[in-house]
Amino acid sequence: MIPMVDLKEQFEEIRDEVMEITESVCNSAKFILGPSVTELEKKIAGYIDSGYALGVASGTDALYLSLLAAGIGEGDEVITTPFTFFATVEAILHCRATPVFVDIDPNTFNIDVSRMEDALTKKTRAILPVHLYGYPCNMDELTALADMRSIAVIEDAAQAFGAAINGRKAGGFGAAGCFSFYPSKNLGCYGDGGMIVTSDADFASTVRLLRNHGSSAGYVHERIGINSRLDELQAAILLVKMKNIERYNERRRKNAALYNKLIGSYVQCPGEQNGFRHVFHQYTVRCPKRNNLQEKLKDAGISSVVYYSVPMHLQKAVGFLGYKKGDFPEAEKAADEVLSLPMYPELGERDIERICSVIKESASK
Ligand SMILES: Cc1ncc(COP(=O)(O)O)c(C=O)c1O
């Protein structure tokens, strides 16, 4: 069986370092927001070139806390994509704001900035683009549109650690960038974890308060926050992985290039615009006979997953928003046609060749 991700293989590579650092954290008996978190925050702020980075408990919390810190609340509208993981939309709703969807670009699967103008209203207070599958949204156009109207941009970069446009990292364009360290992410820990990056000192101070019950000093609470702190063990493990992140992402890119070469004429493969760096959190192809292809792969012992089979506007949980089928045809079509194939840094050439031969055979029938 070829899995979507093999975290065991990566662990074997870094086992000694991880075990050593785990023991050292346990010996220190500092488990929450300690020196490893501070060191990781510094490293990631430097990597993204953002000035500040704040560890939080998950990517979902990173989104929620960033929206809160941007002052988003009841009566506000937040523009986002209907083609994402549900956490993006949940974060908006937890702030009591309203998600307003804009359809996607069928080539990149990211929000189509050229359609955004129509969705803007007097209530629009933020735009929440998602760098889906590890491919950056068109941030130059998006931030230009937001800046003209003083609308905050909060980037969902959960899937895009290391993605970039002309060397500028995803997560570093808006008022805040949100990362997830869920284990299978490009930079993943061994539990839940997340990070907010920002270049704004006040925004960083607000997030620092909000992630820790609104408290700046022992048992003194300036605001109502939540408990969303990154723990030391996760931060220490992430510091080990951070040393290898460029190598991991380059291996993903190499694997994607091989996929593209082998199946480029059989299915629609992911591309890259000039200057854009895709980090292939997912390697996602598009094909009209998707279900048939997935069945063939399964028969051959190859995993594949549909990210995402139901677009956000058609999710039962948000039925009260009143959207209906047909509202975002590109997102709906993508949901019917996308298929993500195995992708991780350690995936071997032989495996990719085997996967591609099944795809070629299935597509030529
Ligand atoms: C696009 C996107 N946003 C947000 C999240 C939420 O991150 P987490 O699982 O760390 O809460 C994820 C995680 O899968 C994601 O893919």
The ligand as a Tripos MOL2 file, in Angstrom:
@<TRIPOS>MOLECULE
LIG
   16    16     1     0     0
SMALL
NO_CHARGES

@<TRIPOS>ATOM
      1 C1         -6.6150   25.3550    5.0670 C.3       1 LIG1
      2 C2         -6.5980   24.9780    6.5180 C.ar      1 LIG1
      3 N1         -6.9570   25.9000    7.4280 N.ar      1 LIG1
      4 C3         -6.9380   25.6390    8.7420 C.ar      1 LIG1
      5 C4         -6.5720   24.4030    9.2140 C.ar      1 LIG1
      6 C5         -6.6610   24.1360   10.6770 C.3       1 LIG1
      7 O1         -5.4430   23.7470   11.2620 O.3       1 LIG1
      8 P1         -5.4260   22.8310   12.5690 P.3       1 LIG1
      9 O2         -5.7990   21.4540   12.1670 O.co2     1 LIG1
     10 O3         -3.9960   22.9190   13.0370 O.co2     1 LIG1
     11 O4         -6.3600   23.4210   13.5360 O.co2     1 LIG1
     12 C6         -6.1910   23.4070    8.3250 C.ar      1 LIG1
     13 C7         -5.8040   22.0780    8.7980 C.2       1 LIG1
     14 O5         -5.9890   21.0730    8.2180 O.2       1 LIG1
     15 C8         -6.2110   23.7000    6.9330 C.ar      1 LIG1
     16 O6         -5.8750   22.7830    6.0210 O.3       1 LIG1
@<TRIPOS>BOND
     1     1     2 1
     2     2     3 ar
     3     2    15 ar
     4     3     4 ar
     5     4     5 ar
     6     5     6 1
     7     5    12 ar
     8     6     7 1
     9     7     8 1
    10     8     9 2
    11     8    10 1
    12     8    11 1
    13    12    13 1
    14    12    15 ar
    15    13    14 2
    16    15    16 1
@<TRIPOS>SUBSTRUCTURE
     1 LIG1         1 GROUP 0 **** ****
